[in-house]
Amino acid sequence: MAQSELQNHLTTNTDGGIIVLAGNRLLKYDKDLNLLRKVELDVEINERLQTIRANDIKISELVRFLWW
């Protein structure tokens, strides 16, 4: 698991509540901080997306090198 996946993130919602990303869990709270919903995210998908992004960067650097 990558280091960035272990960090927590917090964002506000339009109804006054908050949404928290904690590890591989997404938690939604209302404005009184009552837990409304909890969802487990598939971490393997994140790892695959990071691999795809890394490969895209390598390919774009190679194309830039060959083009110039």
N, C-alpha and C positions, 0 to 999 in steps of 0.2 A: 504494500500500500504506500503510495507516495506521501510525502510530508504534507503537501497542500490539502490532501483529502482528510487529514486529521484536524485541520483548523476549523473553528466554528465561525459561522457567518450569521448575521442578524439583519433583517430588513423590516420596515414598517409596512403595514397594509392600509388600504384606503379607509377601512372601517375602524381604524384606531388600534387594531391588533398588531401582532408581530408574527413573522415567520422566521424560524431558526433552522439553520442547517448545522447539525451536530454530528460529525462523523459521516455515517451513511444513513442518518435519519433526518427527515424533514418534519418539523413540528410546527403546528399552527395554533396560536393562542388568540383569544379575544382581547378586548381592551381591558378587561379585569384580570387578565393572565390566567384564565381558565383554558386548559388544553382542549382544543376542538378536534384535532386530527393528528395522527402520527403515521408516517409512511416510511418504510425501509426502502432505500434505494439500492439498485444493483451496482455494486462497486466495480464489477468486472467490465461493465459497459464504459465507465469512466476510464479505466485502464486502456481499453481498446481505442477509445477516442484519442487519448493522449498519444498512443503509438501512431495512429493515423496522422495526427497533427505533426508529430516529429518527422514522419516520413515525407509529408508534404513540404516541410521546411527544407529537408535535405534535397528533395527533387528541385524545388525552386532555386536553391543555391547552385545546384549543378547546372540548371538551364541558364542561369545568369552568368555563370563562369564560361560556359560554352558559347553563349551568345556574344559576349564581349571578347 
